[in-house]
Amino acid sequence: MQEFRNFYDLTMDELGALFAADGKEKFRAQQLFKWVYDKKVTDFEQMSNLSKTFRADLPGRFIFEMPRKVSELKSVDGTRKFLFDVGDGMTVESVLIPNDERMTLCVSSEVGCNMACRFCFTGKQKLKKRLTAGQIVGQFIQANESLAKDGLRITNIVFMGMGEPLDNPEAVFGAIEILCNDFGINFSRRKITVSTSGIVPLMHMITDAGVRLAVSLNASNDEIRDFVMPINKKWNLTELLDACSKHAKESGDRVTFEYVLLKGVTDSVEQAREVWKLVRHIPCKINIIPFNEHPSSGFERPADETVRRFQNELIRLGAHVLLRKTMGRDIFAACGQLTSVYEGRPETMTV
């Protein structure tokens, strides 16, 4: 008896290999991708350019399952946060962020996270489940459908939601292959960014996939980074920045360094100078992110004047700096605030 496969989990190459193993033409995979992802048809009987005998076999082989959308919250600033049921009584969140002409979807790759970064709400929830490629693609499809009702569409994707993408590489890069396939969604690789806390041996996969790299830096030296990001004890700043240099050289892209400003921990002007010394040899931009509060974090958000001083010092030194505008903070949709539903979890906060 053949095992049912979730269509949304399969890259076109994987689908073609399944057909080839049965003596069928590989181009059938192209046809199915076109129907499902481009024409949004999942009823095999409506796929008119497939032979009747071929169509008859498909319902016994494939199912179409996406994570169920449980809720959609809207922030006062236009940000939308989605909660998805990914089975086994577990949920993940993804966020749509409006910014000028862009509409960026921040997708999750895991329920919880193994990295245990001290400032991150998700990090307080240990890894419970790694998502499948289909569960990642399903976040995109459903968020895009929600936007389409308002005549909008997703323009950028960032793997910066729940989970460390390089802790679930097969599903993450499988999802990217599905999203970027010419016969399906045909999303531009140049509009996709994969963020990592620093799993150095796997960072080449981001380069190989032709997508952009973002790195959670968040400290100006190993001592502080060891404290706020335990992964630094395994791969320190020297190893991490060497991998960033390699990516920039091989891809021709700038690396984005994400830097969370924690009051009294990572926000001094001297630390701004130290950060610049660390990264100035790498083509890059630095996104500074004032800490977004969440329950029992143990950290505080710096004063606006402190943030400005930090930003201005980096600019004075010659860095390309962006101050990340806090979006969706009132619905716990801002950077570092995503988590799963649990009893007593707040849904909104006063801003």
MILOTI-836359 format. One record per residue: residue in three letters; x, y, z of N, C-alpha, C in turn. Coordinates in steps of 0.05 Angstrom, whole numbers, padded with zeros to 5 digits, always signed. Example, Ala and Ser with C-alpha at 12.3 -4.5 7.8 and 13.67 -1.06 7.14 Angstrom:
ala+00264-00114+00156+00246-00090+00156+00264-00066+00156ser+00257-00045+00142+00273-00021+00143+00258+00001+00157
//
This chain:
met+00017-00024+00000+00000+00000+00000+00018+00025+00000gln+00012+00043-00019+00028+00067-00021+00022+00087+00002glu+00043+00100+00011+00040+00119+00033+00031+00146+00021phe+00012+00159+00034+00003+00185+00026+00026+00205+00032arg+00032+00222+00013+00052+00244+00017+00038+00271+00015asn+00046+00288+00033+00035+00315+00032+00048+00330+00009phe+00032+00339-00010+00044+00351-00034+00061+00376-00027tyr+00052+00391-00007+00066+00416+00000+00094+00411+00013asp+00100+00386+00020+00126+00379+00031+00147+00374+00010leu+00138+00371-00015+00156+00360-00036+00167+00382-00054thr+00193+00383-00058+00204+00400-00079+00197+00387-00106met+00201+00402-00127+00195+00391-00154+00214+00368-00161asp+00239+00370-00153+00258+00348-00157+00249+00323-00143glu+00240+00326-00118+00230+00303-00103+00205+00291-00115leu+00187+00308-00125+00163+00299-00138+00170+00284-00164gly+00189+00296-00179+00197+00283-00204+00210+00256-00200ala+00225+00254-00178+00238+00228-00172+00218+00207-00165leu+00196+00215-00151+00175+00196-00145+00162+00185-00170phe+00157+00203-00189+00144+00195-00214+00164+00177-00230ala+00189+00185-00231+00209+00170-00247+00211+00141-00236ala+00209+00138-00209+00211+00112-00197+00188+00094-00205asp+00166+00106-00213+00142+00091-00223+00142+00089-00253gly+00163+00098-00266+00164+00096-00295+00148+00118-00310lys+00142+00139-00295+00127+00161-00307+00146+00184-00313glu+00137+00202-00331+00154+00224-00340+00158+00244-00318lys+00183+00254-00315+00189+00274-00295+00175+00300-00299phe+00168+00307-00325+00155+00332-00330+00128+00334-00317arg+00117+00311-00309+00091+00312-00295+00093+00329-00270ala+00117+00329-00257+00121+00345-00233+00118+00375-00240gln+00128+00383-00262+00125+00411-00271+00095+00418-00275gln+00081+00400-00287+00052+00404-00292+00037+00408-00265leu+00043+00390-00246+00029+00391-00220+00036+00417-00205phe+00062+00424-00206+00069+00449-00192+00054+00473-00204lys+00051+00473-00230+00037+00495-00243+00008+00496-00234trp-00005+00473-00233-00032+00472-00225-00036+00481-00196val-00020+00470-00178-00024+00474-00149-00015+00501-00140tyr+00009+00510-00148+00020+00535-00138+00014+00559-00154asp+00012+00556-00180+00006+00579-00198-00024+00582-00201lys-00038+00561-00208-00066+00563-00213-00083+00557-00188lys-00070+00548-00167-00083+00543-00141-00106+00523-00143val-00101+00502-00159-00120+00480-00163-00109+00455-00149thr-00125+00444-00131-00116+00420-00117-00135+00396-00122asp-00155+00400-00139-00172+00378-00148-00160+00366-00173phe-00151+00342-00171-00137+00329-00193-00155+00327-00218glu-00181+00324-00214-00199+00322-00237-00200+00347-00254gln-00193+00370-00242-00193+00395-00257-00167+00400-00272met-00148+00383-00269-00122+00387-00282-00123+00375-00310ser-00134+00391-00328-00143+00382-00354-00121+00372-00373asn-00096+00381-00369-00075+00372-00387-00061+00346-00378leu-00072+00334-00357-00062+00308-00348-00080+00286-00359ser-00068+00263-00367-00085+00241-00377-00103+00230-00356lys-00125+00218-00364-00144+00207-00345-00132+00186-00327thr-00115+00169-00340-00103+00147-00324-00083+00158-00304phe-00068+00178-00311-00049+00190-00293-00064+00204-00270arg-00085+00219-00277-00101+00233-00257-00113+00213-00237ala-00122+00190-00247-00136+00171-00230-00118+00160-00207asp-00092+00160-00212-00074+00149-00192-00066+00169-00170leu-00070+00195-00176-00059+00215-00158-00074+00217-00131pro-00101+00215-00130-00114+00218-00103-00105+00197-00083gly-00095+00174-00093-00085+00154-00075-00057+00158-00066arg-00044+00179-00076-00016+00183-00069-00011+00209-00054phe-00027+00229-00059-00021+00256-00048-00045+00267-00033ile-00038+00282-00012-00058+00298+00003-00047+00327+00003phe-00065+00345+00009-00058+00373+00010-00064+00384+00038glu-00043+00385+00054-00047+00393+00082-00029+00417+00089met-00041+00438+00098-00027+00461+00108-00034+00465+00138pro-00017+00479+00153-00024+00485+00180-00050+00501+00181arg-00067+00495+00200-00093+00509+00202-00089+00536+00215lys-00099+00557+00202-00098+00584+00213-00118+00586+00236val-00107+00590+00261-00124+00592+00284-00134+00620+00289ser-00116+00640+00285-00124+00667+00290-00107+00686+00273glu-00117+00710+00270-00102+00732+00257-00108+00758+00272leu-00086+00768+00284-00088+00793+00299-00077+00816+00283lys-00088+00840+00285-00078+00863+00271-00070+00884+00291ser-00046+00895+00286-00035+00916+00304-00045+00943+00295val-00042+00962+00313-00050+00990+00306-00032+01001+00283asp-00008+00989+00279+00009+00999+00258+00007+00983+00231gly-00013+00965+00230-00017+00950+00205-00004+00922+00205thr+00013+00916+00224+00025+00890+00226+00003+00869+00231arg+00006+00845+00219-00012+00823+00224+00003+00800+00235lys-00008+00787+00256+00004+00763+00267-00015+00740+00264phe-00004+00718+00253-00020+00694+00249-00012+00672+00268leu-00031+00658+00279-00025+00634+00295-00034+00610+00279phe-00016+00591+00276-00021+00567+00260-00019+00542+00277asp-00038+00524+00274-00038+00498+00286-00022+00479+00269val+00000+00468+00280+00018+00451+00265+00016+00422+00274gly-00006+00415+00288-00011+00388+00296+00002+00381+00323asp-00005+00359+00334+00005+00349+00360+00000+00369+00382gly-00022+00385+00379-00028+00405+00399-00009+00428+00401met+00005+00433+00379+00025+00454+00378+00018+00476+00358thr+00029+00500+00364+00023+00523+00347+00049+00539+00342val+00049+00554+00320+00070+00573+00315+00058+00599+00305glu+00074+00621+00307+00065+00647+00297+00083+00656+00274ser+00070+00671+00256+00085+00685+00235+00073+00713+00232val+00089+00731+00221+00082+00759+00223+00085+00772+00195leu+00065+00788+00187+00066+00805+00163+00072+00833+00171ile+00094+00844+00160+00103+00871+00168+00102+00890+00145pro+00085+00911+00146+00084+00930+00124+00106+00951+00127asn+00118+00959+00105+00139+00979+00106+00141+00992+00078asp+00130+01016+00075+00131+01030+00050+00119+01012+00028glu+00135+01006+00008+00125+00989-00015+00128+00960-00010arg+00140+00952+00013+00145+00924+00018+00124+00913+00038met+00120+00887+00035+00104+00872+00054+00119+00847+00060thr+00131+00846+00084+00150+00825+00091+00136+00804+00109leu+00139+00779+00102+00129+00757+00119+00152+00745+00134cys+00150+00745+00160+00169+00733+00178+00158+00705+00186val+00171+00684+00175+00161+00657+00179+00176+00643+00201ser+00163+00623+00213+00174+00606+00234+00183+00580+00222ser+00203+00568+00233+00213+00542+00223+00212+00520+00245glu+00206+00527+00270+00204+00508+00291+00184+00517+00312val+00174+00498+00327+00159+00504+00351+00179+00505+00374gly+00183+00529+00385+00204+00532+00405+00231+00535+00392cys+00252+00533+00407+00279+00536+00397+00300+00525+00416asn+00321+00514+00405+00342+00502+00421+00364+00523+00429met+00363+00546+00417+00386+00565+00420+00387+00579+00447ala+00363+00582+00460+00362+00593+00487+00374+00621+00490cys+00371+00638+00469+00380+00666+00472+00364+00679+00494arg+00377+00693+00512+00364+00702+00536+00343+00723+00532phe+00346+00739+00511+00328+00761+00506+00303+00754+00489cys+00302+00729+00480+00281+00720+00461+00259+00705+00475phe+00234+00713+00470+00211+00699+00482+00210+00670+00472thr+00215+00666+00446+00214+00638+00436+00235+00621+00450gly+00258+00633+00456+00279+00618+00469+00272+00607+00496lys+00252+00619+00509+00243+00609+00535+00227+00583+00532gln+00219+00577+00507+00204+00553+00502+00222+00533+00487lys+00231+00513+00501+00249+00493+00489+00238+00482+00463leu+00255+00472+00446+00246+00461+00421+00226+00438+00425lys+00203+00441+00412+00182+00420+00414+00179+00405+00388lys+00184+00419+00366+00179+00406+00340+00192+00422+00318arg+00204+00408+00299+00214+00421+00274+00192+00419+00253leu+00187+00441+00240+00166+00442+00220+00175+00428+00195thr+00155+00419+00179+00161+00408+00153+00162+00431+00132ala+00173+00424+00109+00173+00444+00087+00145+00454+00081gly+00126+00436+00081+00098+00443+00075+00086+00462+00096gln+00094+00458+00122+00084+00476+00143+00096+00504+00141ile+00120+00506+00129+00132+00532+00124+00119+00545+00100val+00116+00530+00078+00103+00540+00054+00075+00548+00060gly+00061+00532+00077+00033+00538+00084+00030+00565+00098gln+00050+00573+00114+00048+00599+00126+00048+00621+00105phe+00065+00618+00084+00066+00637+00063+00040+00638+00047ile+00030+00615+00039+00006+00614+00023-00018+00627+00037gln-00022+00621+00062-00045+00631+00076-00042+00661+00083ala-00018+00669+00090-00014+00698+00095-00018+00714+00069asn-00009+00703+00047-00012+00717+00021-00042+00718+00013glu-00057+00697+00019-00085+00697+00014-00100+00719+00030ser-00091+00722+00055-00103+00742+00072-00097+00770+00061leu-00073+00775+00052-00065+00800+00040-00081+00806+00014ala-00085+00785-00002-00098+00788-00028-00126+00799-00025lys-00139+00794-00003-00166+00806+00002-00165+00836+00002asp-00141+00848+00008-00138+00877+00009-00122+00887-00016gly-00120+00869-00036-00106+00877-00060-00076+00879-00056leu-00064+00865-00037-00036+00866-00031-00023+00839-00034arg+00003+00838-00034+00017+00812-00036+00044+00814-00020ile+00054+00791-00013+00080+00789+00001+00102+00795-00019thr+00120+00813-00011+00142+00820-00029+00169+00809-00019asn+00171+00804+00007+00196+00794+00019+00190+00773+00040ile+00208+00754+00043+00206+00733+00064+00231+00733+00081val+00227+00733+00107+00250+00730+00125+00245+00706+00143phe+00265+00689+00145+00264+00667+00164+00275+00677+00190met+00259+00692+00204+00266+00704+00229+00245+00700+00251gly+00227+00682+00246+00206+00676+00265+00215+00657+00286met+00197+00640+00296+00204+00621+00317+00223+00600+00306gly+00244+00594+00322+00263+00574+00314+00288+00584+00301glu+00309+00568+00301+00334+00573+00287+00333+00559+00260pro+00332+00573+00238+00329+00560+00212+00350+00539+00206leu+00375+00543+00214+00396+00524+00209+00395+00500+00228asp+00376+00500+00247+00371+00476+00263+00350+00458+00250asn+00339+00467+00228+00319+00452+00213+00325+00456+00183pro+00349+00450+00174+00357+00458+00147+00342+00444+00124glu+00336+00418+00128+00323+00403+00106+00296+00416+00099ala+00280+00422+00120+00254+00434+00115+00256+00463+00105val+00274+00479+00117+00277+00507+00109+00286+00510+00080phe+00306+00495+00072+00316+00498+00045+00298+00483+00025gly+00284+00463+00034+00263+00451+00017+00241+00471+00012ala+00232+00485+00033+00212+00505+00029+00221+00527+00010ile+00246+00535+00012+00256+00556-00006+00256+00546-00035glu+00263+00521-00039+00262+00510-00067+00233+00510-00077ile+00214+00503-00060+00186+00503-00069+00177+00532-00075leu+00183+00550-00057+00174+00578-00061+00186+00591-00086cys+00211+00583-00093+00225+00596-00115+00223+00582-00141asn+00209+00559-00142+00207+00544-00167+00194+00559-00189asp+00206+00558-00213+00195+00574-00235+00167+00565-00243phe+00160+00540-00239+00134+00530-00247+00112+00534-00226gly+00120+00546-00203+00101+00549-00182+00098+00577-00173ile+00106+00583-00148+00103+00609-00136+00122+00629-00149asn+00146+00619-00156+00166+00635-00171+00174+00660-00155phe+00178+00656-00129+00187+00678-00112+00217+00682-00116ser+00225+00707-00116+00254+00714-00121+00271+00706-00097arg+00293+00692-00102+00312+00685-00081+00324+00710-00069arg+00326+00731-00085+00338+00756-00075+00320+00770-00055lys+00296+00761-00053+00277+00773-00034+00273+00756-00009ile+00290+00736-00006+00288+00718+00017+00314+00721+00034thr+00310+00724+00060+00332+00726+00078+00330+00704+00100val+00351+00690+00104+00352+00669+00125+00370+00680+00147ser+00360+00681+00171+00374+00691+00194+00385+00667+00211thr+00408+00671+00222+00419+00650+00240+00432+00663+00265ser+00431+00648+00286+00444+00656+00311+00474+00649+00310gly+00481+00633+00290+00509+00627+00286+00517+00598+00286ile+00502+00580+00272+00510+00552+00269+00529+00552+00246val+00554+00558+00252+00575+00563+00232+00578+00542+00210pro+00579+00516+00218+00584+00495+00197+00562+00493+00175leu+00538+00504+00181+00516+00502+00162+00511+00528+00147met+00526+00549+00153+00520+00575+00141+00524+00575+00111his+00541+00557+00101+00545+00555+00072+00520+00548+00057met+00500+00535+00071+00475+00528+00058+00459+00552+00050ile+00462+00574+00065+00449+00599+00057+00462+00610+00032thr+00488+00609+00031+00502+00618+00007+00494+00601-00017asp+00494+00574-00014+00488+00555-00035+00459+00559-00046ala+00441+00567-00028+00413+00571-00036+00409+00597-00051gly+00428+00615-00052+00426+00640-00066+00408+00660-00053val+00404+00657-00027+00388+00676-00012+00406+00693+00006arg+00394+00712+00019+00410+00732+00034+00414+00722+00063leu+00436+00731+00075+00443+00722+00102+00439+00745+00122ala+00426+00739+00144+00425+00756+00167+00436+00741+00191val+00451+00755+00208+00464+00742+00231+00456+00758+00256ser+00447+00743+00276+00441+00755+00302+00467+00759+00317leu+00477+00783+00317+00503+00789+00329+00500+00795+00359asn+00487+00817+00365+00476+00823+00392+00497+00826+00414ala+00522+00828+00407+00543+00833+00428+00568+00842+00414ser+00585+00857+00428+00609+00868+00417+00634+00852+00424asn+00631+00831+00441+00653+00814+00448+00643+00787+00457asp+00661+00768+00459+00653+00740+00465+00642+00738+00493glu+00652+00753+00512+00642+00750+00540+00612+00757+00542ile+00604+00779+00529+00576+00787+00530+00559+00768+00513arg+00570+00760+00490+00555+00743+00472+00551+00715+00484asp+00571+00705+00499+00568+00680+00513+00544+00682+00532phe+00541+00705+00545+00519+00708+00564+00492+00710+00551val+00489+00727+00530+00463+00731+00518+00456+00710+00498met+00476+00697+00485+00472+00677+00465+00490+00653+00469pro+00480+00633+00483+00498+00610+00491+00511+00596+00467ile+00500+00599+00443+00513+00586+00420+00541+00596+00415asn+00547+00620+00425+00573+00632+00421+00595+00615+00435lys+00587+00600+00455+00607+00583+00469+00616+00560+00451lys+00600+00554+00430+00607+00532+00412+00621+00543+00387trp+00611+00565+00376+00624+00578+00354+00626+00608+00361asn+00650+00617+00366+00654+00644+00377+00653+00665+00354leu+00657+00690+00362+00655+00712+00343+00675+00710+00320thr+00699+00701+00326+00719+00698+00304+00709+00678+00283glu+00699+00655+00292+00690+00635+00273+00665+00645+00258leu+00647+00658+00273+00623+00668+00260+00629+00689+00239leu+00646+00708+00246+00652+00730+00227+00668+00720+00203asp+00685+00699+00207+00699+00687+00184+00679+00675+00164ala+00658+00662+00175+00637+00651+00158+00622+00673+00143cys+00617+00695+00157+00603+00718+00144+00620+00729+00121ser+00646+00732+00126+00664+00742+00105+00663+00724+00081lys+00663+00698+00086+00663+00678+00064+00637+00681+00048his+00615+00684+00062+00589+00687+00048+00589+00712+00031ala+00598+00735+00042+00599+00760+00027+00616+00757+00002lys+00639+00744+00005+00657+00741-00018+00645+00723-00040glu+00633+00701-00032+00623+00682-00051+00596+00690-00064ser+00580+00705-00049+00554+00713-00059+00553+00740-00071gly+00572+00757-00063+00572+00785-00073+00551+00802-00058asp+00539+00790-00037+00518+00804-00021+00530+00816+00004arg+00517+00837+00014+00523+00846+00041+00509+00828+00061val+00522+00825+00084+00511+00811+00106+00495+00831+00123thr+00472+00823+00133+00457+00839+00152+00464+00829+00180phe+00474+00847+00197+00478+00841+00225+00456+00853+00242glu+00442+00835+00256+00421+00844+00274+00433+00848+00302tyr+00427+00871+00314+00439+00877+00340+00418+00888+00359val+00411+00872+00379+00390+00880+00398+00403+00896+00420leu+00391+00919+00425+00401+00937+00446+00386+00931+00472leu+00402+00920+00491+00392+00914+00518+00403+00934+00538lys+00385+00947+00552+00393+00968+00571+00415+00959+00590gly+00437+00974+00589+00459+00968+00608+00475+00943+00601val+00469+00930+00579+00483+00905+00572+00497+00907+00545thr+00483+00918+00525+00495+00919+00498+00492+00947+00485asp+00486+00968+00501+00477+00993+00488+00496+01017+00492ser+00520+01013+00500+00538+01035+00505+00552+01045+00479val+00560+01070+00479+00574+01081+00456+00600+01066+00451glu+00614+01058+00472+00639+01043+00470+00633+01016+00456gln+00611+01004+00462+00603+00979+00449+00597+00983+00419ala+00586+01006+00413+00582+01012+00384+00609+01013+00370arg+00629+01025+00382+00656+01025+00370+00667+00997+00367glu+00663+00980+00387+00673+00953+00386+00659+00937+00364val+00633+00941+00361+00618+00927+00340+00630+00934+00313trp+00635+00960+00309+00646+00969+00283+00673+00956+00277lys+00690+00954+00298+00716+00941+00295+00713+00912+00286leu+00692+00899+00297+00687+00871+00290+00679+00867+00261val+00662+00885+00250+00649+00879+00225+00658+00897+00202arg+00676+00916+00207+00682+00936+00186+00695+00924+00161his+00707+00900+00164+00720+00888+00141+00701+00871+00124ile+00676+00870+00133+00655+00854+00119+00635+00872+00105pro+00629+00869+00080+00608+00885+00068+00582+00879+00083cys+00571+00899+00095+00548+00894+00113+00531+00918+00118lys+00508+00913+00129+00492+00934+00142+00485+00924+00170ile+00481+00942+00188+00475+00936+00216+00447+00945+00222asn+00430+00926+00230+00403+00933+00239+00403+00934+00269ile+00399+00957+00281+00398+00959+00310+00368+00958+00319ile+00364+00941+00339+00336+00935+00347+00334+00940+00377pro+00320+00962+00385+00315+00966+00414+00299+00942+00424phe+00307+00932+00447+00295+00908+00458+00264+00911+00461asn+00250+00890+00453+00221+00889+00455+00214+00873+00480glu+00200+00886+00498+00194+00873+00524+00175+00849+00520his+00178+00830+00538+00160+00807+00540+00161+00797+00568pro+00141+00781+00577+00139+00774+00605+00164+00760+00616ser+00173+00769+00639+00196+00757+00654+00221+00755+00638ser+00227+00775+00622+00251+00774+00605+00277+00779+00621gly+00275+00796+00641+00299+00803+00657+00315+00825+00644phe+00306+00835+00621+00320+00857+00607+00301+00881+00604glu+00312+00904+00598+00296+00928+00594+00304+00941+00567arg+00285+00956+00557+00290+00971+00532+00305+00997+00539pro+00326+01004+00523+00341+01028+00529+00323+01053+00523ala+00331+01075+00535+00318+01101+00529+00323+01108+00500asp+00305+01123+00488+00308+01131+00460+00334+01146+00455glu+00342+01163+00474+00367+01178+00471+00391+01160+00471thr+00391+01138+00486+00412+01119+00486+00414+01105+00459val+00391+01098+00448+00389+01086+00421+00401+01104+00400arg+00393+01130+00402+00403+01149+00382+00433+01152+00384arg+00444+01153+00408+00473+01156+00411+00488+01132+00399phe+00477+01108+00404+00489+01084+00393+00489+01085+00362gln+00466+01092+00351+00463+01094+00322+00481+01115+00311asn+00482+01138+00323+00498+01160+00312+00527+01154+00313glu+00536+01140+00333+00565+01133+00335+00572+01114+00312leu+00555+01095+00306+00561+01076+00284+00561+01091+00257ile+00542+01110+00254+00542+01126+00229+00567+01143+00227arg+00575+01155+00249+00600+01171+00249+00624+01155+00241leu+00625+01129+00248+00647+01112+00242+00647+01102+00213gly+00624+01106+00200+00622+01098+00172+00605+01074+00166ala+00591+01064+00186+00574+01040+00182+00548+01047+00168his+00538+01028+00153+00511+01030+00142+00492+01019+00163val+00477+01037+00176+00460+01030+00199+00431+01035+00194leu+00414+01016+00202+00386+01020+00202+00375+01016+00229leu+00358+01034+00239+00345+01030+00264+00318+01016+00259arg+00316+00992+00268+00292+00976+00263+00268+00988+00277lys+00249+00996+00261+00224+01007+00272+00209+00985+00285thr+00201+00989+00310+00186+00968+00324+00158+00967+00313met+00151+00943+00303+00125+00939+00291+00111+00916+00306gly+00085+00920+00310+00068+00899+00322+00073+00894+00351arg+00085+00913+00365+00092+00908+00393+00067+00905+00410asp+00045+00918+00403+00021+00917+00419+00007+00890+00418ile+00014+00873+00398+00003+00846+00396+00024+00825+00399phe+00046+00832+00412+00069+00814+00416+00078+00801+00390ala+00080+00818+00369+00089+00809+00343+00116+00821+00335ala+00129+00835+00353+00154+00848+00347+00177+00828+00350cys+00200+00836+00340+00224+00818+00340+00229+00808+00368gly+00232+00781+00371+00238+00769+00396+00214+00763+00414gln+00189+00769+00404+00165+00766+00421+00148+00742+00413leu+00156+00727+00393+00139+00705+00383+00141+00681+00401thr+00119+00667+00404+00119+00642+00419+00094+00627+00412ser+00089+00604+00425+00065+00588+00421+00044+00597+00441val+00020+00589+00436-00002+00594+00455+00003+00577+00480tyr+00000+00589+00503+00000+00574+00528-00019+00588+00547glu-00027+00574+00568-00046+00585+00587-00033+00609+00601gly-00047+00632+00600-00037+00656+00613-00020+00673+00596arg-00015+00665+00571+00002+00682+00554-00014+00706+00546pro-00002+00730+00548-00016+00754+00539-00018+00756+00509glu-00040+00767+00499-00043+00771+00470-00036+00799+00462thr-00040+00818+00480-00035+00846+00474-00021+00859+00497met-00008+00882+00491+00004+00897+00513-00001+00927+00508thr+00002+00943+00528-00001+00972+00525+00025+00983+00515val+00024+01000+00494+00048+01011+00483+00049+01041+00488
//
